[in-house]
């Protein structure tokens, strides 16, 4: 495992531009929002100044209304599409900064989790780095607060309490079958500009990426967002994809707890109370959407007001949110490790796949439709170890580290063959390994 840690540290160094850590060397040559937060967690283990810089760079792309964009573009990088010329954020929205160029949609809010982890590592280290990290966190705090306020104000759905997404990319689980039904209702307009995908060239087999049909819809939703000047109020009227995401909402709940803790530390009692309210509302929304029969949480198609019950990893949102009744927690942990999930007899390692092998939508080689994502396993272990489930957390950590001994640090893995898939040397996979081994 010394060798895994050393390789992981090299990967984060190789993927660095000096200012940011590219999400992946070729497939994702810019800074992605939730990737950056996970990368900062991994960097904390080896280089606290770089961990801080990672989040500072990301937040340099924050919008005036608090929106933290899902991509902050590196002007020096090329090869990713859609790029700044497609998003046109600064032209279309007065909220967007003129530089750096960014996308106009969001990613799951794991940033306060990262700040909490970086502070813990720095405090344990002590000395001047601990002091610098305290000062840094105090400086970043108002930006985190603005981001959380944006989500509560612009994105919390009044009916369900769930955070609303206007694009599957916002969930971070782009082509997960959880979104199949809402995507099927998206009609691509005739004015979709023609385009050439660049992503397929960077993987061993295009079948590991979303299909062209899916991409048409992804790009059409970008067109819709542009027409609405990336304004959530307008998108609620016009958007043809509007979902309440249980997983995003669960992450928000947990992140609000931690940001409230930081607010208390900074003696901001009013902010702390506000953040605790956000957390309580988000957590309640997650628990209200647990399907009794399956025990899994369900997303909601807000346009048709229907629950989306496909068996995907998002069903374990309550485990991420934490604070659930003991009975539900035990049921979810047993399920997660059981035969419909990590314990499926066909699996090489007992790790939870992105979609259950018992679902008709399961495709073990394709992106979020089946493969195992180490970074998601990390998030589960992080949450489980903080929810009095250390046994489950360490079982998943051991299994994932056994898989990562192949040292490819793949974006995702085939659950049955263990084959590395997607991008190799993915930064957040290396970051997960580093934090586990720290
Ligand atoms: C991609 O390009 O595949 C990303 O997940 C979307 O941001």
Boltz pocket constraint, residues with backbone or C-beta under 6 A from the ligand:
constraints:
  - pocket:
      binder: B
      contacts: [[A, 70], [A, 81], [A, 169], [A, 172], [A, 174], [A, 199]]
      max_distance: 6.0
